[in-house]
Amino acid sequence: MSQHKKITIEAEASAPIEKVWKAWNTPADIIQWNTPDPSWHTPSSENDLRVGGKFKHRMEAKDGSFGFDFEGIYDRVELHKTISYNMADGRNATTLFTAEDGKTTIQTTFDPENENPIEMQQQGWQAILDNFVKYVERH
């Protein structure tokens, strides 16, 4: 477990909460947006969105040089409000969804890992979130 404080990222999507929630949680959508930059992709995604349910997203560099499974188990799911999960390595993440005037704010707070610098982790997660916002606003 990391000794660092939690990291928080946030973005606002110009889309209603129902659309944001669906795109955030549907594997066919997840494989479209779940990447920090164009050199990466998510070739597969499984998501059982319920308390005790599991998710697994395969993330890989497009050149085949590196890949990993991002996976965990949900411990809290409140429709259109909150998703919390424990990752395979024991870290926790919570995402809050807040709707206002046809827009949705997405805020994720997570425990950092010990392998990479805090700034790199924050930038990576923020890049994925920013990519999600672009995706949900286009579709």
N, C-alpha and C positions, 0 to 999 in steps of 0.2 A: 504494500500500500504506500502511496506517495505521502511524503511529509509536507508537500506544498498545499497551499490553499486551493480551493476550487477555481476553475476557470469558467467565465460566463461569456457567451456570444449572443448576439441578437440581430434581428433584421425584421423589416416590415415588408409584407407582400400586399400589393394592391389587388387583393382577391378575397372573396368571402371565406369565412372559417370552414364551411363545409367542403369547399374545393381544396383548401389548404390541407385539411385533415386527410382527405381522400388521397391526395398526391403524396403526402408524407408517409402514408401507411400501405399503399398498394404496390406490391412487387413490380408490376409492369411499369409503374411510374418511377419507383426507386432506381431501377437500372438505368433510367434516362438521366437522372440528376445527381446521383450519389458519386460525385467525383470532385476533387479539389482543383483539377486543371485538365485540359484536353489530352494530356499524355497518359491519363488514367481512365479506367472504366470499371463498371460493375457488371460482370457478365451474368451473375445470378443473384437472386434475392428470394428469401423465404421469410414470411412474417405471419405469426399467429398472435394477433393483437388482443391479448386478454391477460389478466393476472395469472402468472404461472406459464404463460405462453412464451415460445422462443422465437428469436429472429436470427437470421444469418445472411449477411451480405458479403459476397465474394468481391474483393477489391484487388485489381491487378494493374500494373503498368502495362500499357498497350504494347510495349516492345518485349514483354515477357520476362523482364529482368527481375521482377519482384511481385509478390502477391500475398494476400492474407485474408482470413475470414474475420469479419467484424461481427461478433455475435454476443448474445446475452439473453437474459430472462426478465420479462416484465414483472415488476412488483406493484405497479400502480397504473391504472388506465381509467381516465375519466373523459368520456366523450367530449370532444371539442375543447378540452381544458388542459389536461395533464397526461404526460406519459413519463414513467420513471422505470429504469431498468438497471440491472446489475450486469456488467460485462463479464466475459468468461474469466478475466483476470481479477475479478473481485471489485473493480472500480464501479462507481455509480454515476448515472447521468439522469437528469430530469429536464424535460422540455415542457414549457408552458406556452399555451396558445391563447392570445387575447384578441377578441374581435372588437372593432370600433369603426363605425361609418364605412362599412364595406371593405375595410382593410384588416389584415391580421398580423399581429406581432408574434414572432416566434423567438423564444428565449431558451437557450440550453445552458445548463450549468453542469459541469462534469469534473470528476476527479482526474487530475493529470497522471500520466504514467511517468516512470523514472528514466526511460530510455532517451527521450528527446527533450530539447529545451522547451520551457513553458511557452515562449513566444512562438516557436514552430508549431506546437500543438494548437495554440489559439488561432494562429493564421490558417492552419489546415482545416480545422473545424469551421472557422468563419468562411473560408473559401467554398466549402461544401454547402453551407447554409446560403451563401450568396448565389451559388449555382441553382439551388432549389428555388429561390425567389424568382430568378430569371425564368426557370422552367414553368413554375405555376402561373406566372403572369402571361406567358406565351400560349399556354394550352387551355 
